[in-house]
Amino acid sequence: MDKKALEDKIVEVLKTIYDPEIPVDIFELGLIYEIRIDEHADVLVSMTLTSPNCPVAESLPAEVEEKIAGTKGVNSAKVEITFEPPWEKDMMSEEAQLELGFL
């Protein structure tokens, strides 16, 4: 198993998932803190939300798990939500900041 290729595939999947309040995908928004893949192709994603009161706090992690688990080569997927460090707009990619008018 090529972990790098699998991680690239997972990132592509993450770029198809959008925060419903912001027209930018969750990867470019900087909500994904870490992607860990073990030798069994079990994936653990550490991510945050734009705020603890985010209206998709329940549905977004489930959507991320489901889409990653459905990725060819992935055995299972689990999402861990963390608010450490808290998300801030500086975590967005330049592309996302440009799109939202922060640059």
N, C-alpha and C positions, 0 to 999 in steps of 0.2 A: 504494500500500500504506500502510495506517495502522499505523505501528509500535506506537503506544500500544495500539490494539485487539488487535494480534497479541500483544503482551507480556501483556496482560490474559488472553488465551486460554491462553498458555503458563503463566501463574501458576495458572490454574484446573486445568490438567493436572498441574502440580507438586503441587497440593493433593490429588491422588488417589494420590500415591505416599507410602508410609509406611516409616519405619525399622522393621524387624521387631522390634527390641528395645524400642521406645518407641511407645506408641499415639497418636502425633502425626505429621501429615504433614511431609515434609521442608522445605516452605516455612515453616510455622509454627515448626519447630524452629530455623530460622535457618541451615540448611545451604547455602542458595543465596546466594552472594555477589554475583553479577552475571549479568544476562541481556543479551547484546549481539545485535542484529539488524542485518544489513547490508542494502544496497539490493536484494540478490537474495533476501532472506528466508532467508538462511543464519543459523542461530542458534548462538551460542556461550554456553554456560552455565558459569560458574565456580562450583564448589561444593566443599564439604568434607564430611568424614564425622565422626561423633562421636568417632572415634579412628582412628589409622593402622592399628590391628589389627581394625577393624570387620569382623565376619564377612561383610558384604555388600559389601566393598570392590571385588570383581569385578563382582557382579551389579547393584548399585544404579546406578552410572553408566550401564551398558548399558540398564537399564530406563528411566532418565531420557531418554537419547538416543532410544530407540525410541518412547517416548510423545510426545516433542516433535516428532520427525520425522513422526509420524502425525497431527499437528495440521493442520487445514485452513489453508492459507495459508503453511505452513512449507516451504521448499525442502529444507533439510538441517539436521541438528542435531549438535553436537559438545559433549561434556562435558569440561571440564578440571578435574581434581581438584587441590586445593591444601590445604596445612595451614598456610598463612600468611594471616591470623592463625589460630592454633589455635582450634577451636570450644570455646565454653564455654556453660554454661547461660544466661548473661545475654543471649545472642544470640537466645534463643527469644522469640516474641511473648508478650505478657501472657496471651493466651488459652491458649497452650501451657503456660506456667508455672503458670497456675491449674489446668489439667487435670491436671498432674503433681504438684500440691501444693507448688510452690515459692513461692507467694504466700500 
